[in-house]
């Protein structure tokens, strides 16, 4: 009986150490990702410098390379010019890991900017 108890306690202790270690590692990884995303993060004042009608190249020259981009080839009611809509994303300065600015282009012209 005492042997079974010792084995059970050893297994419980081992699992506890494993869980605590994984939690610490995961927490460190999240901190690193958040620090990385803040390197190119933009404030509301910086995003307001991207004016409707500006070209994507002008905006990227002013704000720097976006954190991510997305191209859409979906069809809509407007004539299809073959370019599709483009979306570029910048992290929000001081925001959480999922907070980002979305700049939406019709062809090469900025049509809207949103905070997601």
Secondary structure, 3 states (H helix, E strand, C coil): CHHHHHHHHHHHHHHHHHHHHHHHHHHHHHHHHHHHHHCCCECHHHHHCCCCCCEHHHHHHHHCCCCEEEECCCCCCCCCCCCCEEEEEEEECCCCCCCEEEEEEECCEEEEEEEC
